[in-house]
């Protein structure tokens, strides 16, 4: 995960755990866009990285 630093990973995982409404969005691409629009995620984070974050939160 080149652009997804450990600090950013932890921040996004914490945010996703606290905001279940975002996790209910089915498409990782849509979740990525929501995070970018909210200013929580840089645009160079890939959809695959967001999918990994969502899978990690479900565990």
PyMOL Python script that loads the backbone (N, CA, C, O; Angstrom):
from pymol import cmd

cmd.read_pdbstr("""\
ATOM      1  N   UNK A   1       0.843  -1.174   0.000  1.00  0.00           N
ATOM      2  CA  UNK A   1       0.000   0.000   0.000  1.00  0.00           C
ATOM      3  C   UNK A   1       0.887   1.235   0.000  1.00  0.00           C
ATOM      4  O   UNK A   1       1.237   1.769   1.052  1.00  0.00           O
ATOM      5  N   UNK A   2       1.226   1.657  -1.144  1.00  0.00           N
ATOM      6  CA  UNK A   2       2.226   2.702  -1.288  1.00  0.00           C
ATOM      7  C   UNK A   2       1.830   4.039  -0.674  1.00  0.00           C
ATOM      8  O   UNK A   2       2.618   4.608   0.081  1.00  0.00           O
ATOM      9  N   UNK A   3       0.664   4.555  -0.961  1.00  0.00           N
ATOM     10  CA  UNK A   3       0.297   5.873  -0.474  1.00  0.00           C
ATOM     11  C   UNK A   3      -0.502   5.808   0.828  1.00  0.00           C
ATOM     12  O   UNK A   3      -0.792   6.838   1.436  1.00  0.00           O
ATOM     13  N   UNK A   4      -0.848   4.614   1.244  1.00  0.00           N
ATOM     14  CA  UNK A   4      -1.640   4.452   2.454  1.00  0.00           C
ATOM     15  C   UNK A   4      -0.691   4.153   3.612  1.00  0.00           C
ATOM     16  O   UNK A   4      -0.365   2.997   3.880  1.00  0.00           O
ATOM     17  N   UNK A   5      -0.256   5.206   4.289  1.00  0.00           N
ATOM     18  CA  UNK A   5       0.683   5.053   5.388  1.00  0.00           C
ATOM     19  C   UNK A   5       0.014   4.373   6.571  1.00  0.00           C
ATOM     20  O   UNK A   5      -1.213   4.313   6.649  1.00  0.00           O
ATOM     21  N   UNK A   6       0.813   3.867   7.479  1.00  0.00           N
ATOM     22  CA  UNK A   6       0.271   3.192   8.659  1.00  0.00           C
ATOM     23  C   UNK A   6      -0.616   4.139   9.457  1.00  0.00           C
ATOM     24  O   UNK A   6      -1.677   3.744   9.940  1.00  0.00           O
ATOM     25  N   UNK A   7      -0.186   5.376   9.592  1.00  0.00           N
ATOM     26  CA  UNK A   7      -0.979   6.360  10.330  1.00  0.00           C
ATOM     27  C   UNK A   7      -2.324   6.607   9.646  1.00  0.00           C
ATOM     28  O   UNK A   7      -3.357   6.675  10.311  1.00  0.00           O
ATOM     29  N   UNK A   8      -2.310   6.741   8.329  1.00  0.00           N
ATOM     30  CA  UNK A   8      -3.548   6.951   7.580  1.00  0.00           C
ATOM     31  C   UNK A   8      -4.433   5.714   7.659  1.00  0.00           C
ATOM     32  O   UNK A   8      -5.651   5.835   7.793  1.00  0.00           O
ATOM     33  N   UNK A   9      -3.839   4.525   7.577  1.00  0.00           N
ATOM     34  CA  UNK A   9      -4.609   3.288   7.724  1.00  0.00           C
ATOM     35  C   UNK A   9      -5.348   3.278   9.048  1.00  0.00           C
ATOM     36  O   UNK A   9      -6.548   3.005   9.092  1.00  0.00           O
ATOM     37  N   UNK A  10      -4.638   3.574  10.128  1.00  0.00           N
ATOM     38  CA  UNK A  10      -5.246   3.548  11.450  1.00  0.00           C
ATOM     39  C   UNK A  10      -6.354   4.584  11.564  1.00  0.00           C
ATOM     40  O   UNK A  10      -7.404   4.308  12.143  1.00  0.00           O
ATOM     41  N   UNK A  11      -6.129   5.774  11.018  1.00  0.00           N
ATOM     42  CA  UNK A  11      -7.130   6.833  11.058  1.00  0.00           C
ATOM     43  C   UNK A  11      -8.394   6.420  10.292  1.00  0.00           C
ATOM     44  O   UNK A  11      -9.508   6.591  10.786  1.00  0.00           O
ATOM     45  N   UNK A  12      -8.211   5.877   9.087  1.00  0.00           N
ATOM     46  CA  UNK A  12      -9.359   5.475   8.276  1.00  0.00           C
ATOM     47  C   UNK A  12     -10.091   4.291   8.888  1.00  0.00           C
ATOM     48  O   UNK A  12     -11.321   4.250   8.861  1.00  0.00           O
ATOM     49  N   UNK A  13      -9.359   3.328   9.440  1.00  0.00           N
ATOM     50  CA  UNK A  13     -10.007   2.194  10.094  1.00  0.00           C
ATOM     51  C   UNK A  13     -10.838   2.660  11.281  1.00  0.00           C
ATOM     52  O   UNK A  13     -11.963   2.198  11.472  1.00  0.00           O
ATOM     53  N   UNK A  14     -10.294   3.564  12.073  1.00  0.00           N
ATOM     54  CA  UNK A  14     -11.025   4.109  13.224  1.00  0.00           C
ATOM     55  C   UNK A  14     -12.283   4.841  12.750  1.00  0.00           C
ATOM     56  O   UNK A  14     -13.354   4.686  13.337  1.00  0.00           O
ATOM     57  N   UNK A  15     -12.147   5.634  11.693  1.00  0.00           N
ATOM     58  CA  UNK A  15     -13.290   6.370  11.155  1.00  0.00           C
ATOM     59  C   UNK A  15     -14.364   5.411  10.648  1.00  0.00           C
ATOM     60  O   UNK A  15     -15.547   5.600  10.929  1.00  0.00           O
ATOM     61  N   UNK A  16     -13.960   4.390   9.906  1.00  0.00           N
ATOM     62  CA  UNK A  16     -14.927   3.438   9.358  1.00  0.00           C
ATOM     63  C   UNK A  16     -15.621   2.644  10.462  1.00  0.00           C
ATOM     64  O   UNK A  16     -16.801   2.315  10.339  1.00  0.00           O
ATOM     65  N   UNK A  17     -14.905   2.334  11.530  1.00  0.00           N
ATOM     66  CA  UNK A  17     -15.529   1.616  12.646  1.00  0.00           C
ATOM     67  C   UNK A  17     -16.574   2.495  13.340  1.00  0.00           C
ATOM     68  O   UNK A  17     -17.591   1.990  13.815  1.00  0.00           O
ATOM     69  N   UNK A  18     -16.331   3.785  13.399  1.00  0.00           N
ATOM     70  CA  UNK A  18     -17.236   4.701  14.093  1.00  0.00           C
ATOM     71  C   UNK A  18     -18.413   5.132  13.234  1.00  0.00           C
ATOM     72  O   UNK A  18     -19.424   5.594  13.763  1.00  0.00           O
ATOM     73  N   UNK A  19     -18.300   4.990  11.931  1.00  0.00           N
ATOM     74  CA  UNK A  19     -19.350   5.460  11.021  1.00  0.00           C
ATOM     75  C   UNK A  19     -19.882   4.297  10.195  1.00  0.00           C
ATOM     76  O   UNK A  19     -19.474   4.092   9.052  1.00  0.00           O
ATOM     77  N   UNK A  20     -20.784   3.554  10.778  1.00  0.00           N
ATOM     78  CA  UNK A  20     -21.316   2.357  10.121  1.00  0.00           C
ATOM     79  C   UNK A  20     -22.094   2.690   8.850  1.00  0.00           C
ATOM     80  O   UNK A  20     -22.211   1.841   7.966  1.00  0.00           O
ATOM     81  N   UNK A  21     -22.624   3.899   8.740  1.00  0.00           N
ATOM     82  CA  UNK A  21     -23.384   4.256   7.541  1.00  0.00           C
ATOM     83  C   UNK A  21     -22.495   4.236   6.294  1.00  0.00           C
ATOM     84  O   UNK A  21     -22.977   3.945   5.199  1.00  0.00           O
ATOM     85  N   UNK A  22     -21.232   4.537   6.445  1.00  0.00           N
ATOM     86  CA  UNK A  22     -20.319   4.490   5.305  1.00  0.00           C
ATOM     87  C   UNK A  22     -20.005   3.043   4.944  1.00  0.00           C
ATOM     88  O   UNK A  22     -19.873   2.710   3.766  1.00  0.00           O
ATOM     89  N   UNK A  23     -19.887   2.188   5.949  1.00  0.00           N
ATOM     90  CA  UNK A  23     -19.621   0.772   5.691  1.00  0.00           C
ATOM     91  C   UNK A  23     -20.776   0.102   4.961  1.00  0.00           C
ATOM     92  O   UNK A  23     -20.575  -0.921   4.306  1.00  0.00           O
ATOM     93  N   UNK A  24     -21.976   0.655   5.060  1.00  0.00           N
ATOM     94  CA  UNK A  24     -23.140   0.066   4.410  1.00  0.00           C
ATOM     95  C   UNK A  24     -23.164   0.332   2.908  1.00  0.00           C
ATOM     96  O   UNK A  24     -23.905  -0.320   2.172  1.00  0.00           O
ATOM     97  N   UNK A  25     -22.365   1.276   2.457  1.00  0.00           N
ATOM     98  CA  UNK A  25     -22.236   1.521   1.020  1.00  0.00           C
ATOM     99  C   UNK A  25     -21.536   0.303   0.432  1.00  0.00           C
ATOM    100  O   UNK A  25     -20.448  -0.063   0.877  1.00  0.00           O
ATOM    101  N   UNK A  26     -22.139  -0.313  -0.542  1.00  0.00           N
ATOM    102  CA  UNK A  26     -21.664  -1.611  -1.048  1.00  0.00           C
ATOM    103  C   UNK A  26     -20.385  -1.525  -1.876  1.00  0.00           C
ATOM    104  O   UNK A  26     -19.565  -2.442  -1.834  1.00  0.00           O
ATOM    105  N   UNK A  27     -20.206  -0.469  -2.604  1.00  0.00           N
ATOM    106  CA  UNK A  27     -19.085  -0.378  -3.532  1.00  0.00           C
ATOM    107  C   UNK A  27     -17.867   0.298  -2.882  1.00  0.00           C
ATOM    108  O   UNK A  27     -17.978   1.420  -2.387  1.00  0.00           O
ATOM    109  N   UNK A  28     -16.710  -0.374  -2.879  1.00  0.00           N
ATOM    110  CA  UNK A  28     -15.495   0.258  -2.361  1.00  0.00           C
ATOM    111  C   UNK A  28     -15.155   1.559  -3.106  1.00  0.00           C
ATOM    112  O   UNK A  28     -14.595   2.485  -2.519  1.00  0.00           O
ATOM    113  N   UNK A  29     -15.495   1.622  -4.393  1.00  0.00           N
ATOM    114  CA  UNK A  29     -15.241   2.846  -5.161  1.00  0.00           C
ATOM    115  C   UNK A  29     -16.078   4.005  -4.618  1.00  0.00           C
ATOM    116  O   UNK A  29     -15.596   5.134  -4.537  1.00  0.00           O
ATOM    117  N   UNK A  30     -17.329   3.726  -4.247  1.00  0.00           N
ATOM    118  CA  UNK A  30     -18.177   4.772  -3.681  1.00  0.00           C
ATOM    119  C   UNK A  30     -17.690   5.192  -2.293  1.00  0.00           C
ATOM    120  O   UNK A  30     -17.722   6.374  -1.951  1.00  0.00           O
ATOM    121  N   UNK A  31     -17.240   4.219  -1.493  1.00  0.00           N
ATOM    122  CA  UNK A  31     -16.689   4.535  -0.178  1.00  0.00           C
ATOM    123  C   UNK A  31     -15.451   5.410  -0.350  1.00  0.00           C
ATOM    124  O   UNK A  31     -15.275   6.392   0.371  1.00  0.00           O
ATOM    125  N   UNK A  32     -14.604   5.059  -1.296  1.00  0.00           N
ATOM    126  CA  UNK A  32     -13.397   5.842  -1.577  1.00  0.00           C
ATOM    127  C   UNK A  32     -13.766   7.280  -1.931  1.00  0.00           C
ATOM    128  O   UNK A  32     -13.167   8.227  -1.421  1.00  0.00           O
ATOM    129  N   UNK A  33     -14.761   7.434  -2.812  1.00  0.00           N
ATOM    130  CA  UNK A  33     -15.185   8.778  -3.215  1.00  0.00           C
ATOM    131  C   UNK A  33     -15.733   9.571  -2.032  1.00  0.00           C
ATOM    132  O   UNK A  33     -15.461  10.764  -1.907  1.00  0.00           O
ATOM    133  N   UNK A  34     -16.501   8.919  -1.168  1.00  0.00           N
ATOM    134  CA  UNK A  34     -17.028   9.602   0.018  1.00  0.00           C
ATOM    135  C   UNK A  34     -15.896  10.068   0.936  1.00  0.00           C
ATOM    136  O   UNK A  34     -15.932  11.182   1.457  1.00  0.00           O
ATOM    137  N   UNK A  35     -14.901   9.214   1.129  1.00  0.00           N
ATOM    138  CA  UNK A  35     -13.770   9.576   1.989  1.00  0.00           C
ATOM    139  C   UNK A  35     -12.965  10.727   1.398  1.00  0.00           C
ATOM    140  O   UNK A  35     -12.481  11.594   2.126  1.00  0.00           O
ATOM    141  N   UNK A  36     -12.825  10.730   0.077  1.00  0.00           N
ATOM    142  CA  UNK A  36     -12.099  11.814  -0.593  1.00  0.00           C
ATOM    143  C   UNK A  36     -12.875  13.124  -0.474  1.00  0.00           C
ATOM    144  O   UNK A  36     -12.294  14.167  -0.176  1.00  0.00           O
ATOM    145  N   UNK A  37     -14.180  13.071  -0.705  1.00  0.00           N
ATOM    146  CA  UNK A  37     -15.012  14.277  -0.627  1.00  0.00           C
ATOM    147  C   UNK A  37     -14.988  14.868   0.788  1.00  0.00           C
ATOM    148  O   UNK A  37     -14.985  16.087   0.961  1.00  0.00           O
ATOM    149  N   UNK A  38     -14.972  13.991   1.794  1.00  0.00           N
ATOM    150  CA  UNK A  38     -14.941  14.453   3.182  1.00  0.00           C
ATOM    151  C   UNK A  38     -13.558  14.963   3.588  1.00  0.00           C
ATOM    152  O   UNK A  38     -13.396  15.519   4.675  1.00  0.00           O
ATOM    153  N   UNK A  39     -12.559  14.775   2.717  1.00  0.00           N
ATOM    154  CA  UNK A  39     -11.214  15.235   3.010  1.00  0.00           C
ATOM    155  C   UNK A  39     -10.441  14.309   3.936  1.00  0.00           C
ATOM    156  O   UNK A  39      -9.439  14.713   4.526  1.00  0.00           O
ATOM    157  N   UNK A  40     -10.900  13.072   4.067  1.00  0.00           N
ATOM    158  CA  UNK A  40     -10.259  12.123   4.968  1.00  0.00           C
ATOM    159  C   UNK A  40      -9.232  11.248   4.275  1.00  0.00           C
ATOM    160  O   UNK A  40      -8.439  10.567   4.925  1.00  0.00           O
ATOM    161  N   UNK A  41      -9.252  11.272   2.968  1.00  0.00           N
ATOM    162  CA  UNK A  41      -8.449  10.319   2.207  1.00  0.00           C
ATOM    163  C   UNK A  41      -7.900  11.031   0.966  1.00  0.00           C
ATOM    164  O   UNK A  41      -8.647  11.709   0.261  1.00  0.00           O
ATOM    165  N   UNK A  42      -6.598  10.877   0.698  1.00  0.00           N
ATOM    166  CA  UNK A  42      -6.064  11.474  -0.533  1.00  0.00           C
ATOM    167  C   UNK A  42      -6.562  10.720  -1.760  1.00  0.00           C
ATOM    168  O   UNK A  42      -6.903   9.540  -1.674  1.00  0.00           O
ATOM    169  N   UNK A  43      -6.603  11.382  -2.870  1.00  0.00           N
ATOM    170  CA  UNK A  43      -7.159  10.778  -4.077  1.00  0.00           C
ATOM    171  C   UNK A  43      -6.282   9.675  -4.651  1.00  0.00           C
ATOM    172  O   UNK A  43      -6.741   8.922  -5.510  1.00  0.00           O
ATOM    173  N   UNK A  44      -5.041   9.555  -4.207  1.00  0.00           N
ATOM    174  CA  UNK A  44      -4.202   8.490  -4.746  1.00  0.00           C
ATOM    175  C   UNK A  44      -4.355   7.166  -4.001  1.00  0.00           C
ATOM    176  O   UNK A  44      -3.679   6.194  -4.339  1.00  0.00           O
ATOM    177  N   UNK A  45      -5.227   7.110  -2.998  1.00  0.00           N
ATOM    178  CA  UNK A  45      -5.568   5.830  -2.369  1.00  0.00           C
ATOM    179  C   UNK A  45      -6.446   5.074  -3.353  1.00  0.00           C
ATOM    180  O   UNK A  45      -7.415   5.623  -3.879  1.00  0.00           O
ATOM    181  N   UNK A  46      -6.110   3.827  -3.598  1.00  0.00           N
ATOM    182  CA  UNK A  46      -6.822   3.057  -4.626  1.00  0.00           C
ATOM    183  C   UNK A  46      -8.082   2.398  -4.074  1.00  0.00           C
ATOM    184  O   UNK A  46      -8.266   2.277  -2.863  1.00  0.00           O
ATOM    185  N   UNK A  47      -8.928   1.982  -4.984  1.00  0.00           N
ATOM    186  CA  UNK A  47     -10.145   1.252  -4.612  1.00  0.00           C
ATOM    187  C   UNK A  47      -9.795  -0.058  -3.922  1.00  0.00           C
ATOM    188  O   UNK A  47     -10.477  -0.464  -2.981  1.00  0.00           O
ATOM    189  N   UNK A  48      -8.736  -0.725  -4.380  1.00  0.00           N
ATOM    190  CA  UNK A  48      -8.302  -1.972  -3.736  1.00  0.00           C
ATOM    191  C   UNK A  48      -7.888  -1.742  -2.291  1.00  0.00           C
ATOM    192  O   UNK A  48      -8.153  -2.579  -1.428  1.00  0.00           O
ATOM    193  N   UNK A  49      -7.245  -0.625  -2.024  1.00  0.00           N
ATOM    194  CA  UNK A  49      -6.846  -0.302  -0.659  1.00  0.00           C
ATOM    195  C   UNK A  49      -8.071  -0.046   0.215  1.00  0.00           C
ATOM    196  O   UNK A  49      -8.110  -0.466   1.371  1.00  0.00           O
ATOM    197  N   UNK A  50      -9.059   0.633  -0.330  1.00  0.00           N
ATOM    198  CA  UNK A  50     -10.296   0.876   0.417  1.00  0.00           C
ATOM    199  C   UNK A  50     -11.022  -0.445   0.656  1.00  0.00           C
ATOM    200  O   UNK A  50     -11.591  -0.653   1.728  1.00  0.00           O
ATOM    201  N   UNK A  51     -11.007  -1.327  -0.320  1.00  0.00           N
ATOM    202  CA  UNK A  51     -11.639  -2.630  -0.143  1.00  0.00           C
ATOM    203  C   UNK A  51     -10.945  -3.391   0.991  1.00  0.00           C
ATOM    204  O   UNK A  51     -11.617  -4.028   1.803  1.00  0.00           O
ATOM    205  N   UNK A  52      -9.625  -3.335   1.056  1.00  0.00           N
ATOM    206  CA  UNK A  52      -8.881  -3.981   2.137  1.00  0.00           C
ATOM    207  C   UNK A  52      -9.275  -3.386   3.487  1.00  0.00           C
ATOM    208  O   UNK A  52      -9.450  -4.115   4.463  1.00  0.00           O
ATOM    209  N   UNK A  53      -9.413  -2.052   3.541  1.00  0.00           N
ATOM    210  CA  UNK A  53      -9.839  -1.396   4.791  1.00  0.00           C
ATOM    211  C   UNK A  53     -11.218  -1.887   5.218  1.00  0.00           C
ATOM    212  O   UNK A  53     -11.437  -2.177   6.394  1.00  0.00           O
ATOM    213  N   UNK A  54     -12.141  -1.981   4.276  1.00  0.00           N
ATOM    214  CA  UNK A  54     -13.499  -2.422   4.604  1.00  0.00           C
ATOM    215  C   UNK A  54     -13.504  -3.873   5.079  1.00  0.00           C
ATOM    216  O   UNK A  54     -14.233  -4.218   6.009  1.00  0.00           O
ATOM    217  N   UNK A  55     -12.703  -4.716   4.452  1.00  0.00           N
ATOM    218  CA  UNK A  55     -12.617  -6.114   4.896  1.00  0.00           C
ATOM    219  C   UNK A  55     -12.005  -6.202   6.284  1.00  0.00           C
ATOM    220  O   UNK A  55     -12.422  -7.030   7.094  1.00  0.00           O
ATOM    221  N   UNK A  56     -11.033  -5.369   6.562  1.00  0.00           N
ATOM    222  CA  UNK A  56     -10.382  -5.350   7.875  1.00  0.00           C
ATOM    223  C   UNK A  56     -11.347  -4.904   8.951  1.00  0.00           C
ATOM    224  O   UNK A  56     -11.335  -5.444  10.057  1.00  0.00           O
ATOM    225  N   UNK A  57     -12.176  -3.935   8.647  1.00  0.00           N
ATOM    226  CA  UNK A  57     -13.154  -3.442   9.626  1.00  0.00           C
ATOM    227  C   UNK A  57     -14.184  -4.514   9.947  1.00  0.00           C
ATOM    228  O   UNK A  57     -14.659  -4.587  11.080  1.00  0.00           O
ATOM    229  N   UNK A  58     -14.539  -5.342   8.980  1.00  0.00           N
ATOM    230  CA  UNK A  58     -15.554  -6.396   9.194  1.00  0.00           C
ATOM    231  C   UNK A  58     -15.061  -7.496  10.093  1.00  0.00           C
ATOM    232  O   UNK A  58     -15.869  -8.209  10.688  1.00  0.00           O
ATOM    233  N   UNK A  59     -13.751  -7.662  10.214  1.00  0.00           N
ATOM    234  CA  UNK A  59     -13.191  -8.751  11.039  1.00  0.00           C
ATOM    235  C   UNK A  59     -13.438  -8.537  12.484  1.00  0.00           C
ATOM    236  O   UNK A  59     -13.033  -9.358  13.307  1.00  0.00           O
TER     237      UNK A  59
END
""", "prot")
cmd.dss("prot")
cmd.show_as("cartoon", "prot")
cmd.util.cbc("prot")
cmd.orient("prot")
